[in-house]
Amino acid sequence: MTKDILVIGTGISGLTFAIQVAQKNPDVTMVLISKSDLNESNTKYAQGGIAVVSNFKKDSFEKHIKDTLQAGAGSCNEQVVKFVVQEGYERLNELIRWGAQFDKKKQKLDLAKEAGHSENRIVHYKDQTGQHIQEALIEKIKTFPNIELLERHTLVDLITDHHSKQKANSCYGAYVISQEEEKIIKITAKITILSTGGAGSLYAHSTNPDIATGDGLGAAYRARVRMEGLPYVQFHPTALRPQVKGHTFLITEAVRGAGAKLFNTQGERFMLKNDPRAELAPRDIVARSIQREIEQQKEDFIWLDGSEIELKQWEAHFPTILQTCKSLGISLPKDPIPVVPAAHYFCGGIKVNEKSESQLKRLYAIGECSATGLHGANRLASNSLLESLVFAHRAAHDTLLELKKEFPKESFYKAIPKWDGDAYSNSTEIQSIKKYRLELQQLMTQYVGIFKTNKGLQIAEKHIDKIYEAVNTIYNNHKLTYGLCELRNMISIAYLITKQSQEITQNQGVFYNHDYA
């Protein structure tokens, strides 16, 4: 398959990018790769909303910029912060024109407040904002005949000079694997877009779906693309401790914004002693505070008490949380909710410029898999969907200009070899993939999680090396399977996070090493 543009990942970043391009040039041929069904992505699980300055009487760009820089702990790119905040309002209105609807109060947007924000500016749709946006974008994307959708396919590797025998420092598409047949196909393209999300599945508790295995990050690493800030992994302070159908369920920060309080199992409201902003301190502070309480008590959770929030407000603003808790026998607002911190968002990723282009020509990265400089050492709540909208628009504009340039002839793309490595030998080794994945998750959670030590990082590196050797042997001797493909990416990113963590010698934002306390 050969297209003008290959988009890998169909969350808010990939879908917005494709719509932007298709609207401006309906002749551009595109294929979108979705790892699962089209509606399954990290975007779907974003409960809170989009941080956008829209009430210009009370709020301002300057306030949002200041809040972002403060949350980022001095590591943000100020120029990027400015244009993302300033362009956000226009991108939000575009999203509304495409069919997205948001909660209103008296005909105006009902703006919520989240930790780290000085004003109410979170645009939301109940506690299902991400899912609603995802559905609206899918409806819109299906109206374009020049966009082909390929569901249940996963990125294996990027096609680069290594495969084409060129020296142009360029990307020419990718190899992808189908989940059902586990067949690997070659897709060549003039422009390749990575919008593959993060790698929350590296940890035992994650608010991300199971498919968040760092596929774009792993493929970029193997293609020797520059990666930046990977150790800055944000843990959401409040995920439901009991799993729901085998998955970790997020309790949005907006619940604390509405008045919920945190208590340890001895009944102490501990956030008051840790930060004057208490429950509404930035996420890194709240997550660390909760983790310390858990380590000092018998129970492996703390309580989120939402009894001050009226039932009507739960029903109107947090219906999904209300019903999920009810299914577990937790009656809101009377009962407190048992919560734990969970891996939530990667502040770092593939280093990109202000147009979302990586150092590898004609390879763009948008959304959580990218490192734009917006988040610095700690992402401000609800800035992620904002970043996706703004950078998807910028990448689309740049891509349309890029497509006007001269590209290799069709024969060049045809000459790129098919995937080599379909030889298969039946072995029990393939069955051990699940075991290695679980082992990797436990290792990362214990040694490369919220708290780190230099010794712990060394232990983690040694164990990751052993897992890598074992998995590499399987990879070299067997046909590539879907599960092996995911594990291969997870190991690559686990190694990178651990190595980059050893290079950081001061605590900043979400990064915390006890040896530098």
RONULUM-482503 format. One record per residue: residue in three letters; x, y, z of N, C-alpha, C in turn. Coordinates in steps of 0.2 Angstrom, whole numbers, plus 5000, padded with zeros to 4 digits. Example, Ala and Ser with C-alpha at 12.3 -4.5 7.8 and 13.67 -1.06 7.14 Angstrom:
2
ALA506649725039506249785039506649845039 SER506449895035506849955036506450005039 
***
This chain:
517
MET500449945000500050005000500450065000 THR500350114996500750174995500250234996 LYS500350285000499850345001500350405001 ASP499950465001500350525002500550525010 ILE500050515014500150515021499950455025 LEU500350435029500150375034500050405041 VAL499550395044499350425051499350355055 ILE499750355060499750295065499550315072 GLY498850295073498550315079497950365078 THR497450345081496750375080496450405086 GLY496850435090496550475096496450545093 ILE496350595097496250665096496750695091 SER497350675092497950705088497850675081 GLY497850615080497850585073497250605069 LEU496650605072496050615069495950695067 THR496150735072496150805070496650825065 PHE497250795065497750805059497350785052 ALA497150725052496850705046496250745043 ILE495850765048495250815046495550875043 GLN496050905047496350965044496550965037 VAL496950905036497250895029496750885024 ALA496250845026495750825021495250885019 GLN495150925024494750985023495051035018 LYS495751045019496151095015496351065008 ASN496450995007496550965001496250895000 PRO495650894997495350824997495650774992 ASP496150804988496550754984497150714987 VAL497250734993497850694997497550634999 THR497950574997497750514999498050495006 MET497650465011497850455017497550385020 VAL497950355024497750295028497850305035 LEU497350295039497450295046497450225049 ILE497950215054498050155057497750155064 SER497250115066497050115073497250045076 LYS497550055082497749995085497249945087 SER496649975089496049935091495549955087 ASP494849955089494349985086494450065085 LEU494150095081494250165080494150205086 ASN493750185090493550225096493950215102 GLU494450165101494850155107495550185107 SER495650235112496250275112496350305119 ASN496850335120496950365126496450425127 THR496350455121495850515121495150495125 LYS494950435123494350405126494250415133 TYR494850405136494850395144495050465147 ALA495050515143495150585146494450605149 GLN494450605156493750625159493750705159 GLY494250735161494250805164493950855158 GLY494450865153494250915148494850945145 ILE494651005142495151045138495251105142 ALA495951125143496051185147496151245141 VAL495651285141495651335136495351405139 VAL495651455138495451525140494851545136 SER494251545138493651565135493251625138 ASN493351625145492951685148493451735149 PHE493451785144494051835144493851895149 LYS493251895152493151945158493551925164 LYS493551855166493951835172494651805171 ASP494651775165495251735163495651775158 SER496251755157496751785152497251735149 PHE497551745143498051705141498651705146 GLU498751765148499351775153499251725159 LYS498651725162498551685168498751605166 HIS498451585160498551515158499251505157 ILE499651545154500351535153500751535159 LYS500551575164500851575170500751505174 ASP500151485174499951425177500351365174 THR500451365167500751315164501451305166 LEU501751365166502551375167502651355174 GLN502251375179502251355186502251285187 ALA501751245184501651175184502251135181 GLY502551165176503051135172503751135176 ALA503751175182504351175186504951205183 GLY504851255179505451285176505751255170 SER505351205167505651165162505251175155 CYS504751215155504351225149504751265144 ASN504551255138504851305132504251365132 GLU504451425135504051475135503651495129 GLN504051495124503751515117503251465115 VAL503351405116502851355114502251355119 VAL502351375125501751385130501351435127 LYS501651495125501251555123500851535117 PHE501151505112500751495106500151445107 VAL500351395111499751345112499151375116 VAL499351415121498751445125498451495120 GLN498751535116498451585112498051555106 GLU498251495104497951465098497351425100 GLY497351405107496851355109496151375108 TYR495951435109495251455109494951445101 GLU495351465096495151455089495051375088 ARG495551335090495551265089494851235093 LEU494751265099494151235102493551255098 ASN493451315096492851325091492851285085 GLU493351265082493451225077493151155078 LEU493351135084493051065087492351065088 ILE492051125090491351125091490951135084 ARG491251165079491051165073490951095070 TRP491451055071491450985069490950935072 GLY490650965077490150925081490250905088 ALA490750925091490850915098490450965102 GLN490150945107489750985112489950985119 PHE489951035122490251045129489651065134 ASP489751055140489251075145489151145145 LYS488551175146488451245147488051265153 LYS488151325155487751355160487451415158 LYS486851425157486551495155486851515148 GLN486851465143487051475136487751485136 LYS488151485141488851495141489251425143 LEU489851415141490251355143490251355150 ASP490151295153490151285160490951265162 LEU491251305164492051295165492151275172 ALA492551215172492751185178493451205180 LYS493651195187494351215189494651145191 GLU495351145189495751085191496351105194 ALA496751065197497351075201497851115197 GLY498151165200498651205196498351265192 HIS497651265191497351325187497151375192 SER497351435190497151495194496351515193 GLU496051495187495451515186495051455183 ASN494351455183493951405180494051415172 ARG494351365169494451365162494351295158 ILE494151245162494151175159493451165156 VAL493451165149492951145145492851075145 HIS492151045146492050975148491350955145 TYR491350885145490650855143490550805149 LYS490250825154490150785160490850755162 ASP490850685164491550655165491750615159 GLN491450625153491650585147491850625142 THR492250685143492450725138492850695132 GLY493350655134493750625129493350575124 GLN492950535127492450495124492050535119 HIS491750585121491350625117491650655111 ILE492250685112492750715107492850655102 GLN493050605105493250545100492650525095 GLU492050525098491550505094491350555089 ALA491450625091491250675086491750675080 LEU492450665082492950665077492850605072 ILE492650545075492550485071491950495066 GLU491450535068490950545063491150595058 LYS491550645060491850685055492350655050 ILE492750615052493250585048492950535043 LYS492350505044492050465040491750495034 THR491750565034491450605028491850615023 PHE492550595024493050605019493250545015 PRO493050545008493150485004493950465003 ASN494350515004495050505002495450485008 ILE495050465014495450435020495250365021 GLU495750325021495650245022495750235029 LEU495350195032495450175039495650095040 LEU496150085044496350015045496350005052 GLU495849965054495749955062496149895064 ARG496349885070496649825073497349815070 HIS497749865068498349855066498849895070 THR499449865071499949895076500649915072 LEU500949965074501549985071502049935074 VAL502449915069503049865070503749905070 ASP503849935064504449975063504350035058 LEU504750085059504750135054505150115048 ILE504950135042505450125036505850185035 THR506550175035506950235035507550215030 ASP508050255030508550245025508850175026 HIS508850145032509150085033508750035028 HIS508150045027507749995022507850015015 SER507950075014507950105007508650105004 LYS509150105008509850115006510050185003 GLN509650235006509750305005510150335011 LYS510350395010510650435015510250505015 ALA509650505016509250565016508950585023 ASN509150545028508850555034508050565034 SER507750515031507050525030506650465032 CYS505950465033505550415034505150405028 TYR504950335027504650325020503950285022 GLY503750285028503150245030503350195036 ALA502950135036503050095041502850025040 TYR503049975044502849905043502349905049 VAL501749875048501249865053500949795053 ILE500749775059500549705060499749705061 SER499449655058498649645059498649605066 GLN498149615070498049585076497749515075 GLU497249505070496949445069497349395065 GLU497649415060498049365056498849365058 GLU499049415061499749435063500149425057 LYS499849465052500249475045500549545045 ILE501149545043501449615043501449635036 ILE501149705035501149735028501549795028 LYS501849815022502249875021501749925019 ILE501749985022501450045020501950095019 THR502050115012502450175011502050235010 ALA502450295012502050355012502550415011 LYS502350465008502850525008502950555015 ILE502350555019502350585025502050535030 THR502450525036502150485041502050525048 ILE501450505051501250545057501250495063 LEU501550505068501450465074501050495079 SER500450465080500050495086499850435090 THR500350405093500250335096500150335103 GLY500150395106500050405114500650385117 GLY500550375124501150355128501250285130 ALA501550265136501650195137501450185144 GLY500850205146500650195153500650115155 SER500550075150500550005152501249975155 LEU501750015155502349995158502249985165 TYR501750015168501650015176501049965178 ALA501149945184500649905187499949935187 HIS499949995189499250035189499350095184 SER498850095179498850145174498150165172 THR498050225171497450255169497350245161 ASN497850225158497850215151497550145149 PRO497350135143497050075141497650025140 ASP497549955139498049905139498449915132 ILE498249955127498549965121499050015121 ALA499150055127499650105128500350075129 THR500650045124501250015125501850045122 GLY501850115121502350145118502650125111 ASP502150105107502350085100502750135096 GLY502450195096502750245092503450265095 LEU503450265102504150285105504650235104 GLY504450165104504850115103505150115096 ALA504750125091504950125084505350185082 ALA505250235085505650295084506350285087 TYR506350255093506950235096507450195092 ARG507150145089507450095085507750135078 ALA507350185076507550225070508050275072 ARG508250275078508750325081508450395080 VAL507850405082507550475082507650505089 ARG507850565090507950595096507350595101 MET507450565107506950565112507150605118 GLU506650635121506850685127506350685132 GLY506550685138506150695144505750635146 LEU505950575144505550515146505450495153 PRO505950515157505850495164505250545168 TYR505050595164504550635167503850605166 VAL503650555170503050515169502550545174 GLN502050575172501550595177501050545180 PHE501050535186500550485189499950525192 HIS499350505190498750535192498650515199 PRO498450565204498450545211497850495212 THR497350505209496750465211496450415205 ALA496650355206496350305202496050255207 LEU495450225205495050185209495450125210 ARG495550105217495950045219495749985216 PRO495049965217494849905214494749905207 GLN495049865203495049865196494249855193 VAL494149885188493449875185493549835178 LYS493249775178493349725172494049725170 GLY494549715175495249705174495649765172 HIS495349825173495649885171495649945177 THR496149985177496150035182495750095179 PHE495250115184494750165182494950235185 LEU494950285181495250355183494650395187 ILE494850425193494350475196494650545194 THR494250575190494550635187494650685193 GLU495150735191495350785196494850835197 ALA494350835193493750885194493350865200 VAL493450805202493050785208493350825214 ARG494050825214494350865220494250945219 GLY494150965212494051035211493351055213 ALA492850995213492151015216492151005223 GLY492650985227492650995234492850925238 ALA493050875234493150805237493850815241 LYS493950785247494550785251494850715251 LEU495550725253495950655254496050645261 PHE495950585263496150565270496550495270 ASN496950485274497350425275496850375279 THR497050315280496550265283496550275290 GLN496950325293496850345300496350405301 GLY496150425295495650475295495950545295 GLU496550555294496850625294496850655287 ARG496650715286496750745280497450775279 PHE497850735276498550745276498850795271 MET498450815266498650865261498750935264 LEU498450945269498551015272499251025275 LYS499550975277500250985279500750985274 ASN500550965268501050955262501051015258 ASP500551055257500451105252499851155254 PRO499951215254499451265256498851255251 ARG498951225245498351215240498051155242 ALA498251115246497951055248497851005242 GLU497150985242497050935237497050965230 LEU497151035229497151065222497851085221 ALA498351055224499051065222499251025216 PRO499751045212499851005206499950935207 ARG499850895202499750825202500350785205 ASP500950815204501550785206501650785214 ILE501450845217501450845224500950805227 VAL500350805224499750765227499950685227 ALA500150665221500350595220500850575225 ARG501350615225501950595230501650595237 SER501250635239500950635246500550575247 ILE500150555242499750495243500150435244 GLN500750435239501150375240501550365246 ARG501750425249502050425256501550395261 GLU500950415261500450395266500350315265 ILE500350295259500250225258500750185261 GLU501350205260501950175262502050175270 GLN501650215273501750225280501150195284 GLN500650155280500050125283500050055280 LYS499550015283499449945281499149945275 GLU498649985274498249975268498550005262 ASP498449975256498750005250498350055246 PHE497950095249497550145246497450205251 ILE497150255249496950305254496250325252 TRP495850365256495150385254495050455251 LEU494650455246494450515243493750525245 ASP493650575249492950585252492550645248 GLY492050625245491650665241490950685244 SER490950675251490250685254490050755254 GLU490450805253490250875252489950895246 ILE490050845241489750855234489050825234 GLU488550865232487850845232487750795227 LEU487250745228487150695224486950725217 LYS486550775217486350805210486950825206 GLN487550845209488150865206488450805203 TRP488450755207488750685205488350665199 GLU487750665199487350645193487450685187 ALA487450755188487550795182488250795179 HIS488750795184489450805181489850745181 PHE489750695185490150635186489750575186 PRO489250565181488850505180489250445180 THR489750445176490150375174490450355181 ILE490750405185491050385191490550365196 LEU489950395196489450375201489250305199 GLN489150285193488850215191489450165192 THR490050185191490550135192490650115199 CYS490650175203490750155211490150115213 LYS489550135211488950095213489050025211 SER489350005205489349935203489849895208 LEU490249935212490749905216490449915224 GLY489849935224489549935231489750005235 ILE490050055231490250115234489650165233 SER489350185238488750225237488950305238 LEU488950335233489150405233488450455234 PRO488550505238489150535240489350515247 LYS488950465250489050445257489750415258 ASP489850365254490450325255491050355252 PRO491650355256492250375253492550325247 ILE492950345243493150305237493950285238 PRO494050225238494750205239495150215233 VAL495750255233496150275227496850265228 VAL497250255223497950255222498150295217 PRO498850315217499150345211499250295205 ALA499150315199499250275193499550315188 ALA500050275184500350305178499850335173 HIS499950395171499450435168499650465161 TYR500250495161500450535156501150545155 PHE501450535149502150545147502250625145 CYS502650655149502750725148503250735142 GLY503750685142504250685137504050635131 GLY504450625126504350585120504850605115 ILE504550595108504950615102505050685102 LYS505650705102505850785101505550805095 VAL505150855095504850895089504950965089 ASN504850995083504951075083504251105083 GLU504151165082503551195083502951175078 LYS503151135073502751115068502651035069 SER502851015074502750935076503250895072 GLU503750915069504150875065504750855069 SER504950785068505450755072506150775068 GLN506650755071507350765067507350715061 LEU506950665061506950625055506450655050 LYS506750675044506350715039505650675037 ARG505150715037504450685035504150635040 LEU504450635046504150605051503950655057 TYR503250655058502950705063502750665069 ALA502750695075502450655081501950715084 ILE501350685086500850735088500550705095 GLY500450745100500150715106500650685111 GLU500350645115500750615120501450585118 CYS501450555112502150525110502650575108 SER502450645108502950695107503150735113 ALA503750765112504050815117504050875114 THR503550925115503450985112503851045116 GLY503951025122504151085127503551115131 LEU502951095129502351125133502351105140 HIS502451045142502351015148502951025153 GLY503551035150504151035155504150975159 ALA504250985166504350925170503750905173 ASN503150935172502550915175501950945171 ARG501550905168500950935164500450965168 LEU500251025166499651055170499051015167 ALA498551005172497950965171497550995165 SER497350945160496950965154497251005149 ASN497951005149498351045144498450995138 SER498350925139498550875134498150875128 LEU497450885129497050885123497150955119 LEU497251005123497451065120498051065116 GLU498551035118499151025115499050985108 SER498650935109498450895103498150935097 LEU497650975099497251015094497751065091 VAL498151095095498551145092499151125087 PHE499451065090500051045086499751005080 ALA499150975080498850935074498750985069 HIS498451045071498351095066499051125063 ARG499551135067500151155064500451105060 ALA500451045062500750985058500450985051 ALA499750985051499350985045499551035040 HIS499651095043499851155038500551145035 ASP500951115039501651105037501651045032 THR501250995033501250935029501050955022 LEU500550995022500251015015500751055011 LEU501151095014501751135011502251085009 GLU502451035013502950985012502750945006 LEU502050925005501850884999501950914993 LYS502050984993502151014986502851014984 LYS503350984988504050974986504050914982 GLU504650904979504850844975504950784979 PHE504650724978504750664981505050604977 PRO505250554979505550504975504950474971 LYS505150444965504650414961504350354964 GLU503750324961503350274964503850204964 SER504250204959504650144959505150134965 PHE505350194968505750194974505350164980 TYR504750184981504350154986504250074985 LYS504150054979504049984977504649944979 ALA505249974978505849934979506049924986 ILE505649964991505849954998505549875000 PRO505949845003505849765004505249755009 LYS504849705008504349685012504649665019 TRP504249655024504549635030504849565030 ASP505549555032505849495032505849465039 GLY505549405040505549375046504949335048 ASP504649305043504049275044504149195046 ALA504749175046504849105048504649095055 TYR504249035056503949025062504148955064 SER504348945071504448885074504048875080 ASN503648825081503248825087503648815093 SER503448845098503848845104503448875110 THR503648845116503348865122503548935124 GLU504148955121504449025123503949085121 ILE503549075116503049125114502549135120 GLN502449085123501949085129502149125135 SER502849135135503149175141503049245140 ILE502849275134502749345133502349375139 LYS501849345141501349375146501749385152 LYS502149335154502549335160503049385160 TYR503449395155503949455154503649515155 ARG503049525152502649595152502449605159 LEU502249555163502049565170502649585174 GLU503249545173503849555176504149635175 LEU504049655169504249725167503849775171 GLN503249765171502749815175502949815182 GLN503049755185503249755193503849795194 LEU504349785189505049815190504949885189 MET504649915184504549985183504150015189 THR503649985191503250015197503750015203 GLN504049965205504449965211505050015211 TYR505450015205506050055205506150115201 VAL505650125196505650175191504950215191 GLY504650215197503950245198503950315201 ILE503550325205503450395208504050405212 PHE504350365216504950375219505550325216 LYS506150355216506750315213507250325218 THR507750285217508450285220508950265215 ASN509550295216510150275211510250195211 LYS510250165217510250095218509750055214 GLY509150085215508550055212508550055205 LEU508750115202508850115195509350075192 GLN509950055196510450005193510149935193 ILE509749925199509449855199508949845193 ALA508549905192508049895186508449885180 GLU508949925178509349915172509549845171 LYS509849815176510049745176509549695174 HIS508949705177508349665176508049675169 ILE508049735167507849755160508249725155 ASP508949725156509349695151509249615151 LYS509149585156508949515156508349495152 ILE507849535153507249525150507349545142 TYR507649595141507849605134508149545130 GLU508649525134509049465131508549405129 ALA508149395134507649335133507249345128 VAL506949405127506449425122506749435116 ASN507349455115507749465109507849395106 THR507949345110508049275108507449255104 ILE506849265108506249245105506149285098 TYR506249345098506149385092506549365086 ASN507149345088507649315082507449245080 ASN507049215083506949145082506249125080 HIS505749175080505049165079504749215075 LYS504249195072503849245068503549295073 LEU503549365071503349415075502649415077 THR502449405083501749405085501549475088 TYR500849485088500649555091500849565098 GLY500849515102501049515109501749535110 LEU502149495105502949505105503049575103 CYS502749605098502849675096502749725101 GLU502149715105502049765111502649755116 LEU502849695118503349685123503949715121 ARG504149705114504749735112504749815113 ASN504249845111504149915112504249935119 MET503849905124503849915131504549905134 ILE504949855132505649855134506049905132 SER506049925126506449985123506350045127 ILE505650065129505550125132505650115140 ALA505650055143505850045150506550055150 TYR506950035146507650045146507850115145 LEU507550155141507650225140507450265146 ILE506950255149506650285155507250275160 THR507450215161507850205166508550235165 LYS508850235159509450265158509450335158 GLN508950365156508850445156508750465163 SER508450425167508350435174508950445178 GLN509450395176510150395179510550465177 GLU510350495172510650555170510450615174 ILE509850615177509550675180509750675187 THR510050735189510350735196510050785200 GLN509450805199509050845203508250835202 ASN507950835208507150825208506850885205 GLN506350875200506050925197505350905194 GLY504850935196504150915193503950845196 VAL503850805191503550735193504150685194 PHE504750705193505350665194505650675201 TYR505650615205505850625212506350565213 ASN506950575215507450525217507650545224 HIS507550495229507650505236508350525237 ASP508850505233509550525234509650595233 TYR509150635230509250705229508750745233 ALA508450715237507950755242508250795247 
***
